[in-house]
Amino acid sequence: MPSDSLEIKVSLQRLLIALVVIIVPLNFLGLYLSSESNKSLEQVIGTHFRTIAQTDATTALQFVNDRVMDVGAIATEPAVVDAVVTANQAYERRSAEATAAKIGEIAKKWDTPAGDAVVEAMLSSPVSRLLQSRRKIDLRFLKIIVADENGVPIAATDKPQHYAPTDTAYWRTVSAQGRGGIYVSELLYDTESNTDYFRIGFPIYEKGSQRFIGAASALVDVSSLFSHLTEAQIDRSVRTILVTQDGTVISAPNVTTSMKLKSDEYVAVRDALGSLPGRQAGYVIATMRGGARIVGFADTRLQQSYPNLAWFVMVSQDEREALAPVRTLGHFAILMVVIGLLMVTLLAAYFLLHRKQQLADIETVTTEEQSRGQAA
C-alpha cells in the first residue's frame, strides 16, 4: 500500500514538472510570436498605405500639371497670341497716363449697364468663341480669360469678375515684372455651385523675343480629382484624405472644403514629417479619441512648383480593424496561457491535497502499528 502511493506521487510530480517546463513556456512563446506577428502586420499595412498615398499624391500632382499645360496650350495658341499683340498695339498711340485713365474709366463702368456694350463686344470676338469651344471640350474649365499686357481682358468664356485686376497676387505672379510666370491659386470654393476650383494663370510671350505681352487664366474644377481619390479606396473602413499643410481637409469621404474641418490624423503625420525616420517610414500610428489608426502619408510635391498647393495625402484605417485577423490569434494565445496556468494551478492544488492525504494515511498506519505493538 505505501509503495503504491509513492509511485503515484512521483508520476504527478513528473507531470507537473512537464507542464511547467514545456507547456507553459510554449504558451508564452505563442503569445510572443503573436505579438511579433501583430507588429509585422502593422508594418506591412502601414507600408501598403504609404504606397497607396504615394500613388494618390502622384495622381494629384499629375492632375495639376496637366491642367497647367492645358492653360499653357491656350496661351500659345496662334490666334490668342495674335489677338493679344493687336490689343497691345492700341497702347502705342497713348501715353502711360492716358492708358491708365482709360482703363480706370472702363473699370468704374464694368459692373454697370454702361459697361455691357464692352462686355458684349469682348464675348462675341473670334478668340472668345475659341475659348468657349475649348470649354465645351473640357468641362473642367469653368471660365477662361485672355488679357493683354495691362491685365485688360480681351477675350473670355464669361464676363470676368474684374476688368483689370493688376493689383492682385495673380497678376503680380503671372506678369513677374515683364518676365512672366505661372500662377496657381490656393483651393477655392464656390458656394453657389458647390464647386471646388483653383485659378491657373499662364503668361503669353511675344513670338521670337519671349517678352511678356499678356496672360491666359482659367478657373479649373477639381471635383474629378477628389472623386477619383475617394472612389479609389480599397475598403469601406479605409479612408483617403487630402489635406493642406495646416491640416484642413479638402477632400475626404462625406466631407467638403466648405466644412473647413481639421484632420486629427494630420497631427501625428506632421510630427513624423519633422524627422528623417518619420518621412522615410511613410506611416504612423495615430492615437486619437476614437482609438488608434494606421496612417500612411505622402507629400504631393505640388508646393515645390506651386506654393499655394501644399497638399498631403493620407490613407488610414482603424488599427483594430486592420489587425483583426492577428488580434484573434493573439486573444487565442492569451486564452491558452490562462488555461495552461489554470491547469498547473489545479494540478498543484491536487498534488498538495493528495500529498496531505498520503501523509494522513501514513500517520494512521503508524498509529495502528504502534497500538498493536503495545498490545502485544
Secondary structure, 3 states (H helix, E strand, C coil): CHHHHHHHHHHHHHHHHHHHHHHHHHHHHHHHHHHHHHHHHHHHHHHHHHHHHHHHHHHHHHHHHHHHHHHHHHHCCHHHHHHHHHHHHHHHHCCHHHHHHHHHHHHHHCCCHHHHHHHHHHHCCHHHHHHHHHHHHCCCEEEEEEEECCCCEEEECCCCCCCCCCCCHHHHHHHHHHCCCCEECCCEEECCCCEEEEEEEEEEECCCCCCEEEEEEEEEECHHHHHHHHHCCCCCCCEEEEEECCCEEEEECCECHHHCCECCHHHHHHHHHCCHHHHHHCEEEEEECCEEEEEEEEECCHHHCCCCCCEEEEEEEEHHHHCHHHHHHHHHHHHHHHHHHHHHHHHHHHHHHHHHHHHHHHHHHHHHHHHHHHHC
